[in-house]
Amino acid sequence: MMKRVLVGAGLVYLNFALVGRLVEAMGAVRCRCPQSCWCHRPVLSTFRWVFPFKHTPADGEDTGNLAHVP
């Protein structure tokens, strides 16, 4: 039972990551971090929308690295 719950939670997390990646590919959102941030690495970029943690500020910004494109 516990294994089923953990696998289900993992699949939901992966689905959110893939949907976030799809929304970014459509151009609805973008990450304003510099290229040196962890979220621009090939595999990790998929998880930037479900794990927005410790993004490198761009040009002295404190927050708002994950932004909707107007």
C-alpha positions as CSV (number, residue, x, y, z in Angstrom):
1,M,0.0,0.0,0.0
2,M,2.8,2.4,0.9
3,K,4.7,1.6,-2.2
4,R,1.7,2.4,-4.3
5,V,1.2,5.8,-2.6
6,L,4.9,6.7,-3.1
7,V,4.9,5.6,-6.8
8,G,1.7,7.5,-7.3
9,A,3.2,10.7,-5.7
10,G,6.3,10.3,-7.9
11,L,4.3,10.0,-11.0
12,V,2.2,13.1,-10.1
13,Y,5.5,15.0,-9.5
14,L,6.9,13.9,-12.9
15,N,3.7,14.9,-14.6
16,F,3.8,18.4,-13.1
17,A,7.5,18.6,-14.2
18,L,6.6,17.6,-17.8
19,V,3.6,20.0,-18.0
20,G,5.8,22.8,-16.7
21,R,8.3,22.0,-19.4
22,L,5.6,22.0,-22.0
23,V,4.2,25.4,-20.9
24,E,7.7,26.8,-21.0
25,A,8.2,25.4,-24.5
26,M,5.0,27.1,-25.6
27,G,6.4,30.4,-24.4
28,A,3.9,31.1,-21.7
29,V,6.5,31.3,-19.0
30,R,10.3,31.7,-18.9
31,C,13.1,31.6,-16.3
32,R,15.0,34.8,-16.0
33,C,18.0,33.2,-14.2
34,P,21.5,33.6,-15.8
35,Q,22.8,30.6,-17.8
36,S,25.0,29.6,-14.8
37,C,22.0,28.7,-12.6
38,W,21.3,25.0,-11.9
39,C,18.0,25.2,-13.6
40,H,19.5,25.6,-17.1
41,R,21.4,22.3,-17.0
42,P,20.0,19.7,-19.5
43,V,18.2,17.3,-17.2
44,L,17.5,19.7,-14.2
45,S,15.7,22.2,-16.4
46,T,12.7,19.9,-16.6
47,F,12.3,20.2,-12.8
48,R,12.7,24.0,-12.5
49,W,8.9,24.6,-12.3
50,V,8.2,22.0,-9.7
51,F,11.3,22.7,-7.6
52,P,12.0,26.4,-7.7
53,F,14.7,26.5,-5.1
54,K,17.8,28.6,-4.8
55,H,17.7,30.2,-8.3
56,T,20.7,32.5,-9.0
57,P,19.4,36.1,-9.0
58,A,19.8,37.8,-12.3
59,D,21.3,41.3,-12.2
60,G,20.8,41.8,-8.5
61,E,17.1,40.7,-8.4
62,D,16.0,39.0,-5.2
63,T,12.9,37.3,-6.3
64,G,10.7,36.8,-9.4
65,N,13.1,34.6,-11.3
66,L,10.2,32.5,-12.6
67,A,8.0,34.8,-14.6
68,H,5.0,34.8,-16.8
69,V,5.7,36.3,-20.2
70,P,3.3,39.1,-20.9
